Amino acid sequence: MTTTATTQPTPLNAATYLTRSNAVAARELAGEMMIMSATDSTLFSLNETATLIWNAADGKTSLRDIVENKICAEFDIEPETAYRDAESLVTNLAELGILQLSAEPRPQSQPRATQAQS
Amino acid sequence: MSLITDLNRKALDRGVPLTVHLDVTYRCNERCEHCYLDHDGDGEMSTAEIKSALDQLAAAGVFFLTISGGEPLIRPDIFEIIEYARSLRFNVKLKTNAILIREKQARRLRELNVEQVQISVYSHRAQVHDGISKVPGSLDRTIRGIRLLKAHGLKVTIANVLMKGNLDDAEGVRLLAQEVGAHYTLDPTITPMMNGDTSLLRLRITSEKLRNVFTDSTLVGNVEEFCAPPTAIDEDTLEGYPCSAGHTAAYVSPRGEVFPCVQFPLSCGNVREQNFLDIWKNSPQFTEVRGIRGKHLSTCKSCSHLGSCTRCPGLAWMEGNMRGPSTADCEKSYIRTGIPTANMLSRGFTDASAFAAPESVVSAAALIQIQPVR
């Protein structure tokens, strides 16, 4: 059976893998990730939670793992609530082209998520 | 507050060098008659040294990286350098004459997600442009490069340096930019060479001609706003800092030397010998530069133009005092507004013709980007 997955947006669920887009520039400043799109020069500022997701979006870690191992470990929040919030956030970031979604892990190397020294 | 203003404020508050201009070579395939560089390739950083410098810049928090020269594409490793810079997530802007841009290079720059390419065009007429670049056929090759970059979806800015030889062609270049879908910036600043040779200043357009430029709405936009008299000096202006050099911006030369700005040749250290962040945080030169506030400027603190002048601390330093005025910018403030500056008055100003930037100045005047790049 053939699949049309390559032409359809990947549906977001707990098993979805997140990958940082190569089309953006990024630098963390004061706990927030600054993102600039190379295609339209739009500047974004990610809050602490979104920054955490961005840094964890290596193409090999699922949204479920990011929520359970990163967000819930960092913040005092119920997993269900955290997952719901993260899903909304990830949907938004994917629509903006900042994150890419895939049903399978992406093993290729990713640009590093550089964090400035203090 | 816009996001970019907020970003700059955060960087300033935390002492982060948000922006760095990196010249990867001084060698060039053009010989532009107004160029301030010596085109000497001696002592250039190797590929590995540039990658090490980029690692240091990323670790220091640099976000906006301008890669320039000389002609950066003259280096065979330029795409390796850009690829490495992008792997470190810099926002990369490339300054080039585009002569070496062919289909392959344009495609690669797009693939690497270079955010912007800035290209100098002196005239829409080959006779004038090639006469300034000293390379026959250069305008045709530059325009071909621009079209290829645009065809691949890159953002291109045409920088039009204005001098006596191309003064009448600004409108032609602006229309050319419009035709090819590029942004347009105008820069009427001609600077002395880095080795101190001031002979280039003969190319500067006269005050009278500069006034014509400053009152041309097709070039400066809202003339009334651009030429508006300065507003009253307030506490914020006196406590403010003169420009981003040394505060959120720095320059790294092809030899690894670190300066506050490409137009402020005060050496602060070398990334071959010392980590960039260490230089940025601890060099006495950077410390002195970033300690200067409006209230510390010897003549300018009492000048009505203090809040709106394009005063260049690098030029002031080369005039002998980094807390003093930069005379070429005094002239521009006067030409824009018709109101003499404190520096002019202290020197016995009587009329415009009696006041002109000294040709003995050994530095660069502030870049005036009449129309913002972004």
Interface residues (C-beta under 8 A of the other chain):
Chain A: N22 A23 V24 A25 A26 R27 L29 A30 M34 M36 A38 T39 S41 L43 F44 S45 P111 R112 A113 T114 A116 Q117
Chain B: L3 I4 D6 L7 K10 A11 R14 V16 L18 A58 A59 A60 G61 V62 F63 R86 S87 L88 R89 F90 N91 V92 N113 V114 E115 Q116 G153 K155 L277 R374
